[in-house]
Protein backbone atom coordinates (compact mmCIF):
# COMPACT_ATOMS: atom_id res chain seq x y z
CA UNK A 1 0.00 0.00 0.00
CA UNK A 2 1.40 3.46 -0.92
CA UNK A 3 2.63 5.50 2.02
CA UNK A 4 2.40 9.17 2.96
CA UNK A 5 5.87 9.58 1.46
CA UNK A 6 4.85 8.24 -1.96
CA UNK A 7 1.39 9.78 -2.15
CA UNK A 8 2.06 13.17 -0.60
CA UNK A 9 5.63 14.13 0.32
CA UNK A 10 7.48 13.17 -2.87
CA UNK A 11 4.91 14.61 -5.33
CA UNK A 12 4.85 17.84 -3.33
CA UNK A 13 8.65 18.17 -3.35
CA UNK A 14 9.00 17.32 -7.04
CA UNK A 15 6.26 19.77 -8.01
CA UNK A 16 7.76 22.46 -5.79
CA UNK A 17 11.21 22.12 -7.39
CA UNK A 18 9.81 22.14 -10.92
CA UNK A 19 7.57 25.13 -10.15
CA UNK A 20 10.39 27.17 -8.58
CA UNK A 21 12.71 26.42 -11.50
CA UNK A 22 10.08 27.09 -14.17
CA UNK A 23 9.00 30.32 -12.47
CA UNK A 24 12.61 31.57 -12.51
CA UNK A 25 12.80 30.76 -16.24
CA UNK A 26 9.52 32.54 -17.00
CA UNK A 27 10.74 35.66 -15.18
CA UNK A 28 14.01 35.62 -17.11
CA UNK A 29 12.22 35.15 -20.45
CA UNK A 30 9.18 37.32 -19.76
CA UNK A 31 10.12 39.83 -22.45
CA UNK A 32 10.45 37.08 -25.08
CA UNK A 33 7.14 35.56 -23.97
CA UNK A 34 5.56 39.04 -24.11
CA UNK A 35 4.01 38.76 -20.67
CA UNK A 36 5.53 41.86 -19.09
CA UNK A 37 2.76 43.97 -17.55
CA UNK A 38 3.49 47.69 -17.58
CA UNK A 39 0.75 49.50 -15.59
CA UNK A 40 1.58 52.70 -17.46
CA UNK A 41 0.65 51.06 -20.77
CA UNK A 42 -2.09 48.68 -19.63
CA UNK A 43 -5.01 50.50 -18.09
CA UNK A 44 -7.04 48.09 -15.97
CA UNK A 45 -9.25 49.15 -13.04
CA UNK A 46 -8.08 46.27 -10.81
CA UNK A 47 -4.34 46.91 -11.28
CA UNK A 48 -2.49 47.53 -8.01
CA UNK A 49 1.21 47.28 -8.96
CA UNK A 50 3.15 50.35 -10.07
CA UNK A 51 6.20 48.71 -11.67
CA UNK A 52 6.64 46.39 -14.67
CA UNK A 53 5.95 42.78 -13.54
CA UNK A 54 5.63 39.52 -15.55
CA UNK A 55 2.11 38.04 -15.64
CA UNK A 56 2.74 34.54 -16.99
CA UNK A 57 2.84 32.55 -13.78
CA UNK A 58 0.41 29.98 -15.12
CA UNK A 59 3.06 28.57 -17.45
CA UNK A 60 5.31 27.59 -14.55
CA UNK A 61 2.46 26.30 -12.41
CA UNK A 62 1.07 24.15 -15.21
CA UNK A 63 4.54 22.77 -16.02
CA UNK A 64 4.88 21.60 -12.40
CA UNK A 65 1.40 20.03 -12.17
CA UNK A 66 1.67 18.39 -15.61
CA UNK A 67 5.15 16.91 -15.08
CA UNK A 68 4.45 15.69 -11.54
CA UNK A 69 1.17 14.09 -12.60
CA UNK A 70 2.81 12.22 -15.47
CA UNK A 71 5.65 11.06 -13.21
CA UNK A 72 3.51 9.77 -10.34
CA UNK A 73 0.15 8.83 -11.85
CA UNK A 74 -1.06 6.25 -14.37
CA UNK A 75 -2.31 7.88 -17.55
CA UNK A 76 -6.00 7.10 -17.65
CA UNK A 77 -9.03 8.78 -19.21
CA UNK A 78 -9.76 10.99 -16.23
CA UNK A 79 -6.19 12.25 -15.83
CA UNK A 80 -6.00 13.02 -19.56
CA UNK A 81 -9.28 14.96 -19.28
CA UNK A 82 -8.01 16.97 -16.31
CA UNK A 83 -4.68 17.80 -17.96
CA UNK A 84 -6.29 18.76 -21.27
CA UNK A 85 -8.80 20.93 -19.41
CA UNK A 86 -6.00 22.55 -17.41
CA UNK A 87 -4.05 23.09 -20.62
CA UNK A 88 -7.03 24.91 -22.17
CA UNK A 89 -7.34 27.09 -19.07
CA UNK A 90 -3.65 28.01 -19.18
CA UNK A 91 -3.68 28.65 -22.94
CA UNK A 92 -6.64 31.05 -22.66
CA UNK A 93 -5.04 32.65 -19.63
CA UNK A 94 -1.66 33.00 -21.35
CA UNK A 95 -3.30 34.78 -24.30
CA UNK A 96 -4.96 37.11 -21.80
CA UNK A 97 -1.66 37.65 -19.98
CA UNK A 98 -0.05 38.73 -23.24
CA UNK A 99 -2.94 40.91 -24.34
CA UNK A 100 -6.26 41.26 -22.56
CA UNK A 101 -8.97 39.38 -24.41
CA UNK A 102 -12.73 39.72 -24.22
CA UNK A 103 -13.98 38.25 -20.88
CA UNK A 104 -16.72 36.36 -22.69
CA UNK A 105 -14.15 34.58 -24.86
CA UNK A 106 -12.37 33.63 -21.64
CA UNK A 107 -15.66 32.28 -20.29
CA UNK A 108 -16.17 30.19 -23.42
CA UNK A 109 -12.67 28.74 -22.97
CA UNK A 110 -13.46 27.88 -19.35
CA UNK A 111 -16.68 26.17 -20.42
CA UNK A 112 -14.72 24.09 -22.94
CA UNK A 113 -12.16 23.11 -20.29
CA UNK A 114 -14.89 22.10 -17.84
CA UNK A 115 -16.73 20.18 -20.57
CA UNK A 116 -13.58 18.15 -21.33
CA UNK A 117 -13.35 17.18 -17.65
CA UNK A 118 -17.01 16.17 -17.48
CA UNK A 119 -16.71 14.23 -20.76
CA UNK A 120 -13.81 12.26 -19.29
CA UNK A 121 -16.18 10.80 -16.70
CA UNK A 122 -15.72 13.21 -13.81
CA UNK A 123 -18.94 14.40 -12.21
CA UNK A 124 -20.90 14.68 -9.00
CA UNK A 125 -23.35 11.82 -8.50
CA UNK A 126 -24.61 13.04 -5.13
CA UNK A 127 -24.31 15.78 -2.55
CA UNK A 128 -24.66 15.48 1.20
CA UNK A 129 -27.89 17.11 2.35
CA UNK A 130 -26.68 20.12 4.39
CA UNK A 131 -29.99 20.64 6.22
CA UNK A 132 -31.03 17.08 6.90
CA UNK A 133 -30.18 13.40 6.60
CA UNK A 134 -29.34 11.50 3.44
CA UNK A 135 -28.02 12.78 0.14
CA UNK A 136 -29.15 14.79 -2.87
CA UNK A 137 -29.12 12.40 -5.84
CA UNK A 138 -27.79 13.96 -9.07
CA UNK A 139 -27.56 10.73 -11.05
CA UNK A 140 -31.00 11.16 -12.64
CA UNK A 141 -32.31 11.90 -15.20
CA UNK A 142 -30.00 10.08 -17.62
CA UNK A 143 -29.81 10.35 -21.39
CA UNK A 144 -28.69 7.20 -23.20
CA UNK A 145 -26.99 7.42 -26.62
CA UNK A 146 -24.59 5.47 -28.84
CA UNK A 147 -21.13 6.87 -29.61
CA UNK A 148 -18.61 4.98 -31.77
CA UNK A 149 -20.55 1.78 -31.25
CA UNK A 150 -20.62 2.12 -27.47
CA UNK A 151 -23.66 2.93 -25.34
CA UNK A 152 -23.10 6.02 -23.24
CA UNK A 153 -25.10 7.59 -20.40
CA UNK A 154 -25.23 11.33 -19.73
CA UNK A 155 -26.18 12.20 -16.16
CA UNK A 156 -27.86 15.54 -16.84
CA UNK A 157 -27.94 17.08 -13.35
CA UNK A 158 -24.52 15.71 -12.43
CA UNK A 159 -22.91 17.13 -15.58
CA UNK A 160 -24.68 20.48 -15.20
CA UNK A 161 -23.66 20.86 -11.57
CA UNK A 162 -20.04 19.93 -12.34
CA UNK A 163 -19.89 22.47 -15.19
CA UNK A 164 -21.30 25.27 -13.03
CA UNK A 165 -19.08 24.33 -10.09
CA UNK A 166 -15.84 24.22 -12.11
CA UNK A 167 -16.51 27.45 -14.02
CA UNK A 168 -17.80 29.26 -10.93
CA UNK A 169 -14.89 28.31 -8.68
CA UNK A 170 -12.37 28.99 -11.46
CA UNK A 171 -13.52 32.60 -11.55
CA UNK A 172 -14.14 33.04 -7.81
CA UNK A 173 -10.58 32.01 -6.96
CA UNK A 174 -9.00 34.00 -9.80
CA UNK A 175 -10.70 37.20 -8.64
CA UNK A 176 -8.83 37.00 -5.30
CA UNK A 177 -5.39 37.38 -6.85
CA UNK A 178 -4.79 41.11 -6.75
CA UNK A 179 -2.29 41.34 -3.88
CA UNK A 180 1.28 40.02 -3.75
CA UNK A 181 1.28 36.45 -2.41
CA UNK A 182 -2.47 36.43 -1.78
CA UNK A 183 -3.58 33.73 -4.21
CA UNK A 184 -0.59 31.40 -4.14
CA UNK A 185 -0.72 31.22 -0.34
CA UNK A 186 -4.39 30.42 0.16
CA UNK A 187 -4.49 28.06 -2.83
CA UNK A 188 -1.57 26.06 -1.41
CA UNK A 189 -3.43 25.77 1.91
CA UNK A 190 -6.65 24.68 0.18
CA UNK A 191 -4.77 22.06 -1.86
CA UNK A 192 -3.14 20.76 1.34
CA UNK A 193 -6.59 20.34 2.93
CA UNK A 194 -7.80 18.33 -0.07
CA UNK A 195 -4.65 16.19 0.02
CA UNK A 196 -5.13 15.48 3.72
CA UNK A 197 -8.80 14.69 3.19
CA UNK A 198 -8.16 12.29 0.31
CA UNK A 199 -5.29 10.61 2.19
CA UNK A 200 -7.68 10.09 5.10
CA UNK A 201 -9.67 7.85 2.73
CA UNK A 202 -6.54 6.12 1.40
CA UNK A 203 -8.02 2.72 2.25
CA UNK A 204 -10.01 3.38 -0.92
CA UNK A 205 -7.59 2.85 -3.82
CA UNK A 206 -9.48 5.36 -5.97
CA UNK A 207 -8.36 8.16 -3.63
CA UNK A 208 -4.62 7.61 -4.19
CA UNK A 209 -4.44 9.56 -7.48
CA UNK A 210 -6.39 12.46 -5.94
CA UNK A 211 -3.89 12.73 -3.09
CA UNK A 212 -1.03 12.84 -5.62
CA UNK A 213 -2.79 15.42 -7.81
CA UNK A 214 -3.59 17.60 -4.78
CA UNK A 215 0.03 17.30 -3.64
CA UNK A 216 1.19 18.33 -7.12
CA UNK A 217 -1.04 21.40 -6.93
CA UNK A 218 0.22 22.19 -3.42
CA UNK A 219 3.86 21.89 -4.50
CA UNK A 220 3.32 24.02 -7.61
CA UNK A 221 1.94 26.97 -5.64
CA UNK A 222 4.49 26.57 -2.82
CA UNK A 223 7.29 26.73 -5.39
CA UNK A 224 5.72 29.82 -6.93
CA UNK A 225 5.10 31.57 -3.59
CA UNK A 226 8.68 32.90 -2.91
CA UNK A 227 8.55 34.80 -6.20
CA UNK A 228 5.03 36.04 -5.55
CA UNK A 229 5.23 37.35 -1.98
CA UNK A 230 5.74 41.06 -1.45
CA UNK A 231 7.44 42.59 -3.34
CA UNK A 232 6.33 40.26 -6.13
CA UNK A 233 8.72 39.37 -8.93
CA UNK A 234 5.94 37.72 -10.95
CA UNK A 235 2.15 37.53 -10.85
CA UNK A 236 0.08 34.39 -11.41
CA UNK A 237 -1.65 36.28 -14.19
CA UNK A 238 -5.00 35.17 -15.50
CA UNK A 239 -3.40 31.87 -16.53
CA UNK A 240 -2.20 31.00 -13.02
CA UNK A 241 -5.20 32.37 -11.15
CA UNK A 242 -7.76 30.45 -13.23
CA UNK A 243 -5.62 27.31 -13.15
CA UNK A 244 -5.76 27.49 -9.35
CA UNK A 245 -9.54 27.62 -9.25
CA UNK A 246 -9.87 24.94 -11.94
CA UNK A 247 -7.63 22.45 -10.14
CA UNK A 248 -9.27 23.00 -6.76
CA UNK A 249 -12.74 22.59 -8.27
CA UNK A 250 -11.84 19.33 -10.02
CA UNK A 251 -10.06 17.96 -6.94
CA UNK A 252 -13.06 18.66 -4.71
CA UNK A 253 -15.27 16.67 -7.09
CA UNK A 254 -12.83 13.76 -7.12
CA UNK A 255 -12.38 13.68 -3.34
CA UNK A 256 -15.58 11.76 -2.67
CA UNK A 257 -17.53 14.84 -3.80
CA UNK A 258 -16.36 17.01 -0.90
CA UNK A 259 -17.68 20.17 -2.50
CA UNK A 260 -18.95 21.51 0.82
CA UNK A 261 -15.52 21.15 2.41
CA UNK A 262 -13.78 23.23 -0.26
CA UNK A 263 -16.63 25.73 -0.27
CA UNK A 264 -15.99 26.35 3.42
CA UNK A 265 -12.19 26.45 3.04
CA UNK A 266 -12.53 29.07 0.28
CA UNK A 267 -15.41 30.87 1.97
CA UNK A 268 -13.78 34.31 1.78
CA UNK A 269 -12.98 34.42 -1.98
CA UNK A 270 -16.22 32.59 -2.87
CA UNK A 271 -18.39 34.92 -0.76
CA UNK A 272 -16.57 37.97 -2.10
CA UNK A 273 -17.14 36.76 -5.67
CA UNK A 274 -20.82 36.17 -4.97
CA UNK A 275 -21.34 39.70 -3.66
CA UNK A 276 -19.40 41.14 -6.60
CA UNK A 277 -21.54 39.34 -9.19
CA UNK A 278 -24.77 40.42 -7.48
CA UNK A 279 -23.56 44.02 -7.17
CA UNK A 280 -22.49 44.21 -10.82
CA UNK A 281 -25.76 42.76 -12.08
CA UNK A 282 -27.85 45.12 -9.92
CA UNK A 283 -25.73 48.01 -11.23
CA UNK A 284 -26.40 46.98 -14.81
CA UNK A 285 -22.79 46.00 -15.40
CA UNK A 286 -21.27 42.83 -16.85
CA UNK A 287 -20.70 40.24 -14.07
CA UNK A 288 -17.34 39.22 -15.61
CA UNK A 289 -15.87 42.68 -16.27
CA UNK A 290 -13.13 43.62 -13.78
CA UNK A 291 -13.30 46.53 -11.33
CA UNK A 292 -11.93 47.65 -7.95
CA UNK A 293 -14.79 46.35 -5.80
CA UNK A 294 -13.06 43.20 -4.51
CA UNK A 295 -12.55 42.70 -0.79
CA UNK A 296 -8.76 43.12 -1.09
CA UNK A 297 -9.31 46.49 -2.81
CA UNK A 298 -11.58 47.61 0.01
CA UNK A 299 -9.05 46.49 2.63
CA UNK A 300 -6.34 48.45 0.82
CA UNK A 301 -8.58 51.51 0.83
CA UNK A 302 -9.04 51.00 4.58
CA UNK A 303 -5.29 51.31 5.07
CA UNK A 304 -4.20 47.66 5.15
CA UNK A 305 -0.84 46.81 3.61
CA UNK A 306 -0.51 44.21 0.86
CA UNK A 307 1.36 41.90 3.26
CA UNK A 308 -1.39 42.17 5.87
CA UNK A 309 -4.09 41.36 3.32
CA UNK A 310 -2.16 38.30 2.09
CA UNK A 311 -1.68 37.06 5.67
CA UNK A 312 -5.38 37.65 6.35
CA UNK A 313 -6.38 35.41 3.41
CA UNK A 314 -3.82 32.75 4.38
CA UNK A 315 -4.84 32.76 8.04
CA UNK A 316 -8.59 32.60 7.43
CA UNK A 317 -8.14 29.83 4.85
CA UNK A 318 -5.97 27.80 7.26
CA UNK A 319 -8.47 28.22 10.12
CA UNK A 320 -11.41 27.27 7.91
CA UNK A 321 -9.43 24.34 6.48
CA UNK A 322 -8.81 22.89 9.94
CA UNK A 323 -12.43 23.56 10.88
CA UNK A 324 -13.83 21.95 7.70
CA UNK A 325 -12.00 18.70 8.38
CA UNK A 326 -13.87 18.39 11.68
CA UNK A 327 -17.42 19.36 10.72
CA UNK A 328 -20.28 17.36 9.23
CA UNK A 329 -22.34 18.59 6.25
CA UNK A 330 -24.93 20.43 8.36
CA UNK A 331 -22.29 22.17 10.49
CA UNK A 332 -20.41 23.24 7.35
CA UNK A 333 -23.61 24.68 5.89
CA UNK A 334 -24.42 26.84 8.92
CA UNK A 335 -20.78 27.89 9.28
CA UNK A 336 -20.82 28.98 5.62
CA UNK A 337 -24.03 30.95 6.17
CA UNK A 338 -22.40 32.71 9.11
CA UNK A 339 -19.33 33.60 7.05
CA UNK A 340 -21.48 34.95 4.21
CA UNK A 341 -23.22 37.26 6.70
CA UNK A 342 -19.96 38.32 8.34
CA UNK A 343 -18.25 39.08 5.02
CA UNK A 344 -21.33 40.98 3.89
CA UNK A 345 -21.24 43.05 7.08
CA UNK A 346 -17.50 43.67 6.58
CA UNK A 347 -18.04 44.83 3.00
CA UNK A 348 -20.86 47.17 4.07
CA UNK A 349 -18.70 48.59 6.88
CA UNK A 350 -15.71 49.11 4.59
CA UNK A 351 -17.92 50.76 1.96
CA UNK A 352 -19.50 53.08 4.54
CA UNK A 353 -16.08 53.90 5.96
CA UNK A 354 -14.76 54.77 2.51
CA UNK A 355 -17.75 56.98 1.70
CA UNK A 356 -17.45 58.75 5.07
CA UNK A 357 -13.75 59.43 4.44
CA UNK A 358 -14.54 60.90 1.01
CA UNK A 359 -17.22 63.16 2.49
CA UNK A 360 -14.77 64.34 5.14
CA UNK A 361 -12.19 65.12 2.45
CA UNK A 362 -14.80 67.16 0.53
CA UNK A 363 -15.69 69.09 3.70
CA UNK A 364 -12.03 69.76 4.47
CA UNK A 365 -11.46 70.83 0.88
C-alpha positions, 0 to 999 in steps of 0.5 A: 500500500502506498505510504504518505511519502509516496502519495504526498511528500514526494509529489509535493517536493517534485512539483515544488522544485519544478515550479520554482525552476520554471518560475525563474525561467519565466521571469528571465524570459518574460520579455520574449514571452511578451508577458511583461505587464506595464501598468503605465501602458495597460489600463485596468481598473483592478491593477495595483502594482506600479512597476513592470511585472511579468504576468505569466505565472500559469506557465510555470504552475502548469509545467509543475502540475503536468510533469508531476502528474505524469511522473507519479500517476497512471495515464487514464481517461480521467487524468488526460481529461483533467490535464487537457482541461487545465491546458485549455485554461492556461492557454486562454489565460496566457493569451490574456496575460499577453494581451487582454482578451474579451472576458466572454471569450475567456468564459467560453474557454473555461466552459470548454475546459470544464466540458472536457473534464465532465466528458472524461467521466468526472462528475458529482453523483450526489451531494450530502444534504446540508440541512437534513439526513441523506443525500441529494441524488444527481444521477438522474435523469439520464440520457442514453446514446450510442457513440462509436458503437458504445452505449453512453449515459449522460447524467444531466444534473450531475454534468450540469452541476459539475460544469457550473461548479468548475466554471464558478470556482475557477472565476471566484478564486481568480478574482482573489489574486490582486495582492502580492502572495495572496492567491498562491498562499491560500491556494496552497493551503486549500490544496493541502486540505484536499490532500489530507482529506483524500489521504484520510480515505486512502483505504479506498484505492481510488483516492490515491491519485487524488492525493497525488494530484492535490500534492502536485497542486500544493507543490506548484503553488508553494514553489511559486510563492517565494517569487510572488510574496511582497514585493512580487517578482511575478504575478500568477496572471489570469493563466495561473489564477484560473488554473488554481480555481480549476484544479481545486474545483476538479479535486473537490469533485474527485475527493468523494464529492467534498464540494462543501468542504472546499466551499468552506475552506474558500469561503472568503474568496467565494463569498466575495465573488458572490457579492461582486456578481450580485452588485455588478448585475444590480448596477447593470454591469457585466458580471465578468468585467473587472473593477476595484470592488473586490474585498482586497481592494476595500481592505487596501482603501481601509489602510491595510498593507498588501502583506497584511491582506495576504496574511489575512487570506492565508490565516482565514483559509488555514483556520477554515481548512482545519475547521472543515475537516472536523465538521459534518455537512450540516455544520459546514452549511451553517458555518458557511451561512455565518461567514457569508453574513460576516463578510457581507457586514464587513463589505458594508462597513468598509464601503461606509467607511470609505464613503465617510472618508470621502465626504470628510475630504470634501468638507475639508477641501 
